[in-house]
């Protein structure tokens, strides 16, 4: 099972790949997204995205600032103001 994940900033598409799980820093708390997650829209706070690839025990982290996250039938899209 894999989740299609995209990270986008106003300047560019930062990441587009299939992953196992992503933990997003939502404004009301962190939330994890796996394949088959219910549709959701959330604002995000400054923090770290944690990206878990299949078979990996430690996540890759990407620092993001502000924006929105949307989960739909195609996967997870994070629209961040900044990503480092």
Steps between C-alpha positions, in 0.01 A plus 500: 500500500626847419381857531561752222655810662570842352665798666453828314618856569413814302835464323505131408398140544734385777404133518270259317533135596332194645571450871374288789387781735536875557460678834381859449528785756136611502395815683293288738767233543709262295317242290617196308376412152506150354352364177120496522478790747163677512480829304630791708610862470707666770712807551856424600734668743874550474669169574643182354333268254601143580511278192513124552599296197411131472731292717662802669501521878604865524328782314646755265411848629434815302451833679190685377337831581126568481252386240240229449480123475239313299430127503279368220462185291825583315710528818648778714594844372676749725496859375765672714605864501862384541683166502867445588 
